């Protein structure tokens, strides 16, 4: 056979190489596409490019144990103390700014001096509490690095872009708080006082920003976002911050910090009331307790709605986590939490009723208290009723299902929301009675105004109850939507009734001043119990939120697989929360004692009625 004049070997070889490159490129492209498909946001389901470390493997999360020391309990204790003090540091500058603003707005010089003096005292305590917070925070960081190194390495690598921001905000708040306190006397002149108040507002802006950044870690651990299925950061910092629970957690913890900080001041006011040696000092600290109860209640009233928003977001992210928290392992903790919140509302109303002893004419409202107490007790009973509880297989078999045949029909969310809204409305009614106690209204439309307020409360209560009953006939996914109209009804009744009552009190005849310091001892004991309940419920709610992750450091991405790790039961959790609360209170009261060393007595003159706060315009609140 005649050979071709052309050598075709190189053609065949070249063709083979090209085919190999094409096939290899296709395979590489398929792998790249597969990699891109895997790099999808865990929550937002948006593709991204990995820019952070993957979550540690299970073998990296078996942590060393040092003798009989329980790592989790030690971190729990220190972290809770840091959270308490951090909330206290956030709340006190807010209180200081509020009191300073009230002092600037009032036209009564004596009242302005008292507002300003109390604000300055609290600012000094906040400065010492900030130091304690920094020390406890450093200890907490050292414990995390030592006891949970893989967890801190992953979280630090994922949030590394936010670390400088956190440091700048923390240093900024510290410097502003220093400037705010030490410039108090130098900026006492009216022309500079507003500048000083602006420094206080800026301090609170930095403190709030610090809270938002800290909440990003907690929200990420419960509902991670901004990372892929392997835990790798995908480069979008907003997604990393803005996880499913970040917004509700911000609102919930902000209100909780106000309540926690206010509760400690309440306890201090009670302590000083009991240990005061003069009537003037007792009157002053009676006033302080009243002011801070008002502030704390303002944070408490929206708290059930904020908590409902948080739990609704938990269910929206992962229904299994919500079931664990409200219908599984942590069910009875929610029952205890409900009991404490019910006790808070009962205690607030009891304090208001006992406060009538300060006011001449308050006895005319005594007949209404029994009816209000009956309504409160009924609402608390409904609020406590669980829908599902953790049961053994034999108990489930005996009942014929996971729900109790009687109680399970009434422990639905619409009924609970209705109960807490009723408690809020009853508390508002008690406050209206308190504001009217020593006055006789002189406006020509008194009867019409009382009829309007009565009709407003009646219609509001009927609407809330009707929505609660209507929820029994709706499926669960529709029932949860009834919380919004219930909350709007309650808010409308509160705002409109307060405005009508304020208008009716203009020009009222005052039967006598508020006799500060004349409250019965049982009223101040009840106030001290309220302070303890506030702090206790804050610690319990923090435990419930954290324990919803069970053994996960970062939910569904990073678990603690150490053989000794566990989720504490109700008894153990109650002991730890109580221990944390007692230690925190002891430390805070020590701070108060240190702040008062070498100071002059609080009361240098008689505490008159015109020196007391009124919390409403002076034209209608002379008492």
Secondary structure, DSSP 8 states (H G I E B T S, - for coil): ----SS--HHHHHHHHHHHHHHHHHHHHHHHHHHHHHH-B-TTT--B----S-----GGGG-----TT--HHHHHHHHHHHHHHHHHHHHHHHHHHHHHHHHHHH-S-HHHHHHHHHHHHHHHHHHHHHHHHHHHHHHHHHHHHHHH-HHHHHHHHHHSHHHHHHHHHHHHHHHHHHHHHHHTTTTT-SHHHHHHHHHHHHHHHHHHHHHHHHHHHHHHHHHS--SB-TT--B-S-HHHHHS-TTHHHHHHHHHHHHHHHHHHHHHHHHHHHHHH--SHHHHHHHHHHHHHHHHHHHHHHHTHHHHHHHHHHHHHHH-HHHHHHHHHSTTHHHHHHHHHHHHHHHHHHHHHHHHHGGGSTTGGGGHHHHHHHHHHHHHHHHHHH--SS----HHHHHHHTSSS-TTGGGT--HHHHHHHHHHHHHHHHHHHHHHHHTTEE---TTHHHHHHHHHHHHHHHHHHHHHHHHHGGGS-HHHHTTHHHHHHHHHHHHHHHHHHHHHHHTTT-EE-S---TT-S-HHHHHHHHHHHHHHHHHHHHHHHHHHHTTTTEEETTTEE---TT-----HHHHHHHHHHHHHHHHHHHHHHHHHHHTT---S-SS---GGGS--SS-TTT---
